[in-house]
Amino acid sequence: MKMMKIYFSFKNGLDLLLCYGMLRFPLEQLQQRGLIYQVSNPQKLSELLGGSPIAFYWGTDVTAKSFHLGHLVSFNLIRFLQKAGLKPIILLGGGTTLIGDPSGREKSRPILAEQEIVENTKSLKEQLSRFVRFDQSDKFIQPATIVNNSDWLGKLDLMRGYLREFAPFFNVNEMISWETWKNRLKNNEGISLMEFVYNTLQAIDFYFLNQNYGCVMQMGGSDQWLNLLSGVELLRKKSAVEVVAVSTPLLLDSQARKMGKTGEGKTAWLDENLFSSYEMYQYLRNRLDDEVETMLKLLTPLELSEISEIMKQNPVVCLERLAFEITALVHGVEKATQAESDSKAAFGGQPKKATLIPTIKVNQETFRNGKVNLIDLLVENKVVPSKSEVRRLIESSGIRLNQKTANLESVDIRESNFKDDQAIIEIGKRKVVKILLVS
């Protein structure tokens, strides 16, 4: 049987799941939310979920110190499955990060230092507790388990462990046909053996978790689909075990582009120190109207009936609700409330009352001949990505200093522009920055 023949897309796959008499909660809701994108074997998943509670796993490489906005899609699905009685296993890829996932990449990933991987792993572990239940405070919810694949991949013997035990079950002809490798070859980009075997290591993860934790389902983003299938196939070929892969959709904007970066190229991290609660609120508040409902369904645990009621309101109210709900989910209600208050103050004519808006500190030494260049200040502090972009904004009357439109003939900030040691810069309709004069 050809590998791809047994796999189903969202539309025919999940509808089939419901026909097999599976639990109608949460799968019916998940279908309506759009949280499940692909299912490898709907009938088998139906059988698994129709019996005793099962263990499933979600894994991620530890390439950064923080998760980002897109990860909330996976966390939301984990939340629903855990609530339905399934046991989550969270895999942090301390081992696979040493290699680097090549999926969808035109060039090889930079190799991370091992100490950086250790530090990232520690940071992500701490962050996970905000989104996944690890305690047993609710007897109806199975606590999640965290594992690190460096614990078994790091001990895997090359000759007897990897090459003899696992390598015979992977078909190079199938692997080389993957889009990532086809594009690399087409563009005359090299393919290292190290990254070429990445998917085999992820498959071994599924095998290990199946053998040691009874795990029978893996979930991941749709960009991981071929990696997910590698594990399904390994278990079928090596152990005659039928397991299931489930993918979630990527978080895309209305133009089908990956969401999660600001206009300045800043990533919407879930770590307050990397992307503040105010920045998160503003990023979400500035989404397009037609993105709100999808984001509420994919990223929040709000009931579908409540989301329907929200969407009946004014578009501005909908955007504010989206921003508040997700900021509260990530940073807590208190910080979300403050971010909302600051946003309304900043864009309601009272920016000096806002305490969380981005602040640039300048001292007396910064002023040359009693002035500082506005263009340099905005670019050096990464408020606007380039000098040409600042000039473009000024030419289109898109920048205001203390509510007065800036112009290219006078792009300097002087000490006289500060009142109570503060000056306010408005950039377009969506960004306000406070300039603070310090001694």
N, C-alpha and C positions, 0 to 999 in steps of 0.2 A: 504494500500500500504506500503510495507517495505521501510524504510527510504532510504537505499542505492540505491534502484532501479532507482531513478530519477536523479542520478548524473552521469556526464560524464567526462572522462579523456580528456586531451588536444587533442589527435588525432581525436577522433570522435566528441568531443564537439565543438571545434572551427570551424572545417570544416562545421559543421551543421549551426553554427551561420552565416557564410558567405552565405550559401544557402538560408537563410531566408531573404536576401535582406537588411542586416544591412549596416550602413555607412561603406564604404570600407576604409576610413581613420578614425581612425588609426588602425582598427582591422586587416586589411590585413598585415600591417607592424608589428603589434604586434605578429601575427602568425609567420611571417618570423623571427622575433627577438627571439622568444621563451619566450616572457614575460608572457604569460598566460599558466598556467599548467593544471588547472582544472576549470570547470564551472558547477555549480549545476543544472541549468535548461536553456540550450541554447535557447530554443524557447521563454521562458519568457524574457530572456535578449534581444533577438531580438526585442520583442515587446516594451520593455522599451526604448531601444536606438533608436527605430524607431519613437518615439513620441517627446514630449517636453524634454528639457534638464533635466537630473535627478541628484539627489545628491547621492554620494557614500561615504563610509567611510573606512579609514584604521586606525587601532589602534595598540598601542604598550604599554606594561608595562614600567614603568620608573625605571628599575633595575640598570641603570648606568647613569653617567653624560654625556655620549656621545653616538651617534649612531656609528655604525661600517660599514665597507666596504659592508657587505651583505645587509644592508638597502638600498643601492643605487639601487638595483633591484626594490624595491617597489617605491622608489622616481621617478625612470624613468617611471614606468607605470603611476603613478599619474600625472607626467608631460604631458604625451601623452593624457591621458583622460581629463585633465584640458584644454589642448590646443584644444581638440575636442568639448569643450563646456560644459562638465560635471562639477558639483560643488563638490569639495573635502571637506570632514569633517575629520579633523585629531583628533583622540581620544588619549589622554594621560591617561594611566590607573592608576591614583593616587589611585583609589579604589581597583582595582584588584591586584595591586602590594602589597597591604597589605596581600594578600593571597599567591600569587606566582603561576605562571602557571606551572603545573606538566608535561605538554606534553613532551613525550620522555625522561623524566628524571627517572633515576633508584632510586634516593632518593629525599626526600623533599628539596625544595629550602631553603636557609637560610632566616630567617625573617628579613626584613629591618626595621630600626627605622623610625618612621614617619617623623622625621626631615630630614633624608636622602632622603626620597621619595619627600618631598617638594623641596629640593635643586636640585635633579635630574630633577624634572619637570620643574623648572625654566631654567636650563641649556639646556634641550632638546628643550624647546620653542624657545630659542634664536637661536639654531642651525637650526631649521626647515626652517627659512626664506631664507636660502641659497639654498634650494632645492624645495620649494613649494611657489607658488605665493599667497600672502595675500593682495596685493594691487589691486586697480581698474584702474591701469594706461592703461590697454588694455581693451577696452569696449567689446571685443569678448571673454574675459576670465573671468569666474566667480571666484572671490577671495575665497580662502579656509577659513574655519572656524576651530578654535581650541576649543575642549571641553575636560573636565576632568570628568571621570566617578565617581569620588568621590563626585561630585555635586549631583548625584541622588542615587548612591549605598549607600552613607553615610547617606542618609535620609530614606532608605528603612526599614520599620517596619518589624521585624522578623515574627510575627504571621500573621498579616493581609496583610502585603505587600508581603513578600517573600513566606511563606508557603502556604497561601491560594490563592494568585493571580498567582503565577508562578510555584511553585513546582509540582502541579498536572500534568503539561505538559511535565515532564521529566521522562523517563522510565529507572529505575535503571538497568534492565536486559540489555538494550542496552549499557548503560554507562560502566558497569563492563566488557563488552566484548572488550573494547578498548585495543589496544596493550599495552599502558602504564601500565594499571592496571593488565593485564594478566602477564606482565613481573615482576611487583612488587610481585604479589602473587607467581609466579613461583620461585622467588628468596628469598621468605620469608621476603620481605621488607614490612614495615607497610604502610598503606594508611590512612591518617587522613581525617576526615570528611571535614575539612576546604578545603583541596586541591581537594577532590573528587567533590565538588560542584563548582569548579572554572569555568568550561565550562557553567554552568547555569548563572553565573554572566555575562559572555561575551555575552551570548544569550540575557540577559536583556538589555545590552547595545544596541544591534541591535533593540530590541523592542522600547526602549526609543527614539532612533534617528529616527526610522520610524514614531513614533507617534508625535514627536515634531519638526522634521526637514524634514519630508517627505523622508527620506533616504530609498532607495530600493535596494542598492547593498553594499555588504561588500567585501573588498579584503584583503588578507593577505598571508603570506608565506605558502607553501605546508605543512609545519610541523604544521600549525594551522588548517588544513582542517576540522577535526572533531569539533573543536570549532566553526568554521564558520558555519558548517551545523547545529549546535545546535540553532543558531539564526534564520536560515531559518525555521527550524521545529517549533520553538516557535511561530513565527509570523503566520505560516500556521495553527497551532492548536488553538492558543488563539484568533487570530483576523481574520482568514480566508484570510490572505494577502499573496500573492505570491511574495517573494523577491528572490534575487539572491546572491550567493557567488561565488567569483572568487579567485583562488589562483595563486601565482607566484612561479616559481621554486626557489629552494635554490641555492645559489652560490657555486658550487662545482668545485674542481680541476679535472685534467684529470684522477685521480684515484678515482673519485666519493666521495672524502672527503670534508667536509665543508671547504670553503676557508675563510681566514680572520685572521690567526695567523701566525707569523713568525716562523722560525725554533727554536727560543728561547722561543716560547710560548707567545710572545707579541701580543696583539690584535691590528688589524689595525683600530684604532679608527678614527673618522672624526674630532676630536678635536686636533688642532695643539699642545696643551700642553701635550697631552697624547701620540700622535703619530705624529711626525713632518712631514712636507711636504717632507723633504728629505727621511725620512723612508718610507713614502707612495710611493714616486717615485721609490725607490730602491726595495721595495716589489713587485711592479708591473713590474718593469724592469726585475726582476728575475723570472717571470712566465715562464712556458714552451711555446714553439712556438704554440702548438696546442690548447692552452687556449685563445689566443689573440682574435680571431674572436668572440667567444662566449661572452667574457667579454666586448668587444666593443658594441656588440648588446644589452646585458643586462644592462649595466651600463651607457652608454653614449647616448646623443640625436643625435649623428651623423647620417646623412642620410645613408640608406643602400647602396646606390650607392657609397658614399664616403668610407664606410667601405670596399666595394669590391675592390676599387682602392688601398686602404692601403694594403690589403692582397696580392696584386700583387708584393709588394716590398720585399726587403731582410728581412728575419726574424728579424734581429737586428733592422732594421728601424721600423718594425711593433711593436716590444716590446717597443721601445722608444716612439713611438706615443701613444701606450696604456698608458704607464706611464705618459706621459705629459697630455693627455686628462683628465684622471681621477683625477690627482693631481690638474689640473687647475679647474676642476669642484668642487672639495672639498675645495681647498685653494686659488684659484684665479690664474690668468695667471702669475702675477709677481713672486709669490712663486714657481710656477711650472717651470718657466724659470730658476730661480736661482737653483732649485733642479736639473734640467737637466744639467746646467752648472757645478755644483759641482760634479755630478756623472761622467761626462766626464773627469773632472780634476782629481778626485780621482782614476779613473781606467785608466787614460791616462798618468800616470807617473808624475802628478803634484798635488798630494794630498794637499800640503800646501796651494795651492791657493783656495781650497774648504772651504767655510765658514759655510756650513750647516751640514757637516758630523759629526757623533757622536763624542763628545769630552769628555775625562776623564781628570779632573784636579787633579794634584798631587802637594803637597807642599814639602818643604824641610824636614819637620817632618815625612813625609811618608817614606822617605828613611831610612832604618835601615842598619847601617854600609855602607852607600853609595849606597844602591841598594834596589829595590822593586821586589818582585816575580811576574813574568808575569802571571802565572796561577792564583794566588790569585787576581790579579788586574782585569783580565777579568771576573772572576766569581763574585766577589764582586760588580762589576759594571753592571752585568747582560748582558754582551756582549756575553758570551757563558754560557749555562745553568749549566754546571757542570765541576768539575776539571777533571773527567775522559774524558769528551769530548774534553777539551783543550789538554790533553795528547795525545788523539787519533789524533787530528789535527796536533800536533807537530810531532808525529811519522810518519805521512804520508806527511810530508813537507808542511803542509797546513797553517802554520803561518810564516809571515815574519816581522821582525823588521827593519825598515829603509832599506827595499829591500833585507835584508839578512835573509836566512832561519833560523828559530829558531830550537834548538835541546834540548833534555831533559837534556843534560849535562850542559847546560848554559841557565837557564830560568829566569835570572835576568835582569832587566832594570837598567842601571847605569846612573848617571848624565852625563857621557861622551857620552851617546846615544842621548842626546838632542842637537839639533842645532837650535839656535834662540828660545830656550825654547820649542821646539816641537820635538816629535818623532811620527813616523807613524807605525801603526800595520796593516798589511793586513791579513785577515782571509779568506782562500779559494780564490775563484775568485769573490766573490760577496759582500765582506764587507771590509770597510776601517775605522779604528778608529784613531783619533788624540789624542795623549797624550800631555797635555799642562802643563808645569812646571810653577807653580805660587809661588810667595814669601809668 
